[in-house]
Amino acid sequence: IQTGAVLTGSSSSQASSTGILLSQLASQEYASNIKDACRESIDSMIRISELLPNPIGDDTLYEFIELKNYSNYSILLCGLSIDTGDHTTKFLLDDYVLSPQSFLSLERPRTRVTLGNEKGRVRLVSSLSGSLKVLDEVTYDGSEEGWSYARTDGEWWTWTKSPTIGAVNRFDTGVILQRFHTDGVILSSLLPNA
């Protein structure tokens, strides 16, 4: 997956755990990198990490989509956007920098991207090559009020009753309700030494 731009230098540590707007960078050290950022390609390691499609309270205020930078570099999210695949609303990420191993929480009041309460889809899309390329896509169904859909350490997704906006995903022990996005077989139980 090729997109974005790596920003190097001592100022990259200025990025917070929720990402920062490009306009908030005060250092001139980034000037040359930012100027040509959209023409550079890197393996971005930016992934969707959590969704809250059906929050407790007002959906228009509390829904969120969270991205994570899994790399060890700060990345300018130039040429990236998020959408729900229905071509109605997309949110451009051009003005954001995401520091290494950090999160960008995108709340509905900022993005205007609406998540379906019962089921839906979220995509991370690149337009750098001149055509749209889906970099990451998550589909979900059966959401319950107050539960988020979160990526585990691997590529698995599960519902959790502990949304963690802007932080490492937390999973509840003893929770039986798990749903995974897959086209394959799911092993649902093991009986060792039975």
N, C-alpha and C positions, 0 to 999 in steps of 0.2 A: 504494500500500500504506500503510494508516494503522495505526499502533500505537505503543506506548511513550510515553515522555515525554522531552523535552529538559531537560537540567539545565544551567544557565548559572552563570557566576560563576568566580572565581579558583580555587576548590577542585576544579574538574573536572579539573585537571591531576594530581590525586592518583591517578587511576585508572591501573593498570599496564597493560602490554601484554597481559595475560591477563584483564582485567576484575577487578572487585573486588566483594565482598559489600557489600550496602547497610549492614550492621551495622558495617563497617570505616570508614565515613565519620564522622569526628569533628566536622566542621564543622556548626554550627547554621545556616549559610547555606543548606543544602539543605532544611531542615525544611519550609518552606511548599511547595516544589516536590514533595517526596516525598509529602506528605500528600494532594495532589490528583493525583498522577501518573497513576493508572489512568484518570482521566477525560479526560486530555488526549490528543489524537491528533496524530501527526506522520508525515511520510514518513521512516520509520526507517532505511532503507538498511542494515538488518541482513540478512546473507546467510550461508548455509552456505558455508564456504570450503575445508574439507578434511576428509577421513575417512580413518581407518586401520582398515579392517575385519579385516585378517588380519596382525597384527604378528608380528615375530619374537619368540618366547617366549610367555608366558602371555597369551592373549586377554583374560582377565578382569582383567588388570592394565594392559595397554598399548593397548587399543583407545581411540580418541578421535574426537570430533566437534568441529570448530572453527568458530566463528562469527566474522564480521568486521563491524565498524561502518564502512561506507564513507562516512559523513557527517563533517561538521566539528563535530559536537556530541556531548557525552556523552549517552548514552541509558540510561534506566532500562528494563530489559527486562520491565516489568510486563505481565502478561497473556499472555506468550509461553511456549511450551514446545517441546521437541523430542520426536519419537517416530519410530517406524519404520512407522507407518501400519497396524499390525496390532491396535491397541487393547489391547495387553497392558501395555506400560510407556511412561510418558511422564515427562519431567523438567521441572518448573516452573522458569522462569528469573526469577520475580518478585523475588528478592533480589539480583539482579546489576545493576551499572552498567557500561556499556562506553564507554570514552573514545573520542574521535575517531580514526578510522583505526587502531583497535586490534583485538586478537583476544581471544576467550574460548575457552579450551581446556577441553573437557568430557570428562574421562576416564571410562571405564566404571565404575571403583570408586565414583565420585561419583554418576553418573547412573543406574546399573543398566540402561541402555539397551544391549541386545546387538545387534551388527551381524553379519549373516551373512557367513561367510568367502567364499563363492562369489558370491553376489549379494544385493542388498538395496535398501532405500530408507530415506532419512532425510528428515523433514519438519520445518520450522519453522512453528509454528502459533500463531495469535492467537485468544484467546477474549474480546477486549475488546468486541466488538459483541454479545455474548450468544450467538453461534453460532460454531462453529469455522471459521476461514478459514486456508487454507494459504498462507503468505507465500512460502515457498521449498521446493522439493522436489528431491532428487537421487536418481536410481536408478543402480545400478552392477551390473556383472557381470564375472566373470573376474578377480577379484583374485588377486594373487600375494603370497606371504608377504613381508612387509616393505615392500610398495609402498603408497603412499597415493593416494587419488583426490582431485585438487585442482583448484580453479577457477583458470583463467588470468586475465589482466588483463581479458578480456572475459567472455562468458558460456559459454565453452568449458570442458569438463572433460577431464582427461587423467590417466593413471596416471604416477606418478613414483616412482623408487626412493629419493628423498630426502625423507622426511616432515619437516615443519617445524612441529612443535607450538608454537603461540604466536608464530609468526614469518611473514614474507612467504613465500609458496610459492616453491619452487625447482624448476626443471625441468631435467632432464638433457639435454644436447645429444647428439645422435647416437642417442637411444633411438627405436627404430622403433615399439614397442608403444604405440599411442595409441587410446583409445576415447573417443567423445564421446556424451553424452546428447542425442539429437536424434530428431525424427520426420521429418527432411528428408534431403536428399542430402548425402553427404560427398564432397568432392573429395579423392581419395587421392594423386594425384601430378600434377605439371606437368612438361612437357618443353619449356622455352623454347628457341627457336631450333633446334628439331629438324627 
